[in-house]
Amino acid sequence: MEANTVIWIFILPLGAFILNGLIGKHLPGRTPGWIAVTAMGAATVITWIEVYRFVRLDEPAFYQHHFFTWLNITARITIKAGVLTDPLSLMMMAVVTTVSLLVFLYSIDYMKGEQGYARFFAFLSLFSFSMLGLVAAPNLIQLYMCWELVGLSSYLLIGFYYQKPEAVAAAKKAFIVTRFADFGFLTGILLLSGITGTIQIEELNHFSGIPDFFSQQATFLGLSSITWAMALIFIGGAGKSAMFPLHIWLPDAMEGPTPVSALIHAATMVVAGVFLVARLFPLYQAFAPQALDFIALIGAFSLLFAAIIACAQTDIKRILAFSTMSQIGYMMLALGAGGYAASLFHLFTHAFFKALLFLGAGAIIHVVHTQHIEQMGGLRKVMPVTHVLFLIACLAIAGIPPFAGFFSKDEILIAVYAHSKVYFAVALTGAALTAFYMFRLYFKVFWHQSKEVHAHPAPVLMMVPMIVLAVASVITGFTGFNLFYPLAGHHDFTVPFTSVIVALTGITTAGVLYLKKREKPEQRPLLYRVVQNKFYIDEVYLFVTKNIIFRSIAFPIAWFDRHVVDGFMNALARVTQSFSQKIKFLQSGQVQQYAWVFMAGAAALIFMLMFIVR
């Protein structure tokens, strides 16, 4: 792989960002959109050419291009800027470029007529550049910088409708929550570099150290320093991937345009945490198994917690947001259980069918002008193609064969079953809930009849990307991922059979409850209201920040600063000013007065010296 070829994968979206950012608003019609699409299309072609060279031409599986030495921090630690391409980064670049291209193409019609059309495509291009830089970074500092650029892009895109207070609040919420997580990430990087003497990813993953090296390091709360470093790095990933309890930003992020939800909060950005753990997985396995146990616990809890909440939501995009959190939980659980390839396989397939679900939701919202599923219904008659495509995505995420989600989720279940029967039960329960809430959504949107809905088919440029994603949601279960990681075949069909039965049970339950619209309104017991309000986690955060942090800590500190610190400084200023007023006659500008003062001072000094001599 030539360095001068692979670099264009990053230059093209960056160039589209700069061009649209500088002159996009002066370009006619949909030209900014086509600039972004052209740049991303070329980057996608180059990426898949490199994948082909890796797969078909028997080229080495690992490439590292160092363009220049960036920083020499210590004699041991040198940062070299460059690009790392191996099966993991190649897979991620293929996912990012392909899904980005389809979302960009979809957005040309979806965002038509919006104020800030060029700005939208500039921000999308910046995001794609940042995400590509993240997945191909050869060291943790370069990765961290691109990580922060992804956060900035997310902030800009979530708050795209800056005239809406809800969008502004959502953007700030996402930015602040992920900044807390990223502080843990940065701390983990610094701690890890101090322990290992390197931040180069290749060196970290092949680090052996001396026998018992890490056991000789200082421990805290019974855990070694390397375990704490890796746990802190995971916290950064948990923030980006919206894992409990750092998940609160993800549902609110749906205030951004639907293509943003499809690209950032379903297919690419939120899997950055999974990628981060996978990138350093050999280090986790070798030196921080306790951190992997922690990752498995957070993943298992998040997948079940989010799936339960999704069952009671009525906003189509928020249902899909909690679905994303649940599916990322599956990937984290698989990594914690040692199922490295299974986790990445689900990441790969999930990118396509979740992007399809969000784009399908966007097509629905585009024509019915509401996100509330209770105000939809009967759309299979007026949007037949969207109906079929959305159904394919629902079947894929539910894990029904032969769709892609069946194969990738079963790999996770098999890995988890070998690790822990308790986690396996959690994963199966999550699979049942996934099938239930997705088909609850499907039946309410496409089968109920609502008199208020007057829909029409979505435009062609919105349908083509959805059709491509639907095809990918079928075929990637059979092929695609094997290009990057060969999967071993399983001859025991107990787990796949069980998972299909569980999924069909969830679909059947949803059909019984929601296939036909009930005349009487649904009952809303207390537990349902608690789940619908997301277990009041947001309210708990608000209470803690407002009543404990602000009123009990920040307000007293602010009072002390205002009255004591500022009061002391103001008093000091007043004393100084008063003293200055008293002695200002000494600077009158009269030479005669200066001479008399000088002579008086000299006489006083002579008198003192004479007294001392005696």
Secondary structure, 3 states (H helix, E strand, C coil): CCHHHHCHHHHHHHHHHHHHHHHHHHCCCCHHHHHHHHHHHHHHHHHHHHHHHHHHCCCCCCEEEEEEEEEECCCCCEEEEEEEECHHHHHHHHHHHHHHHHHHHHHHHHCCCCCCHHHHHHHHHHHHHHHHHHHCCCEHHHHHHHHHHHHHHHHHHHCCCCCCHHHHHHHHHHHHHHHHHHHHHHHHHHHHHHHHCCCEHHHHHCCCCCCCCHHHCCEECCEEHHHHHHHHHHHHHHHHCCCCCCCCHHHHHHHCCHHHHHHHHHHCHHHHHHHHHHHCHHHHHHHCHHHHHHHHHHHHHHHHHHHHHHCCCCEHHHHHHHHHHHHHHHHHHHHHCCCHHHHHHHHHHHHHHHHHHHHHHHHHHHHHCCCEHHHCCCHHHHCHHHHHHHHHHHHHHHCCCCCHHHHHHHHHHHHHHHHCHHHHHHHHHHHHHHHHHHHHHHHHHHCCCCCCCCCCCCCHHHHHHHHHHHHHHHHCCCCCHHHCCCCCCCCCCHHHHHHHHHHHHHHHHHHHHHCCCCCCCCCCCHHHHHHHCHHHHHHHHHHHHHHHHHHHHHHHHHHHHHHHHHHHHHHHHHHHHHHHHHHHHHHCCCHHHHHHHHHHHHHHHHHHHHHHHC
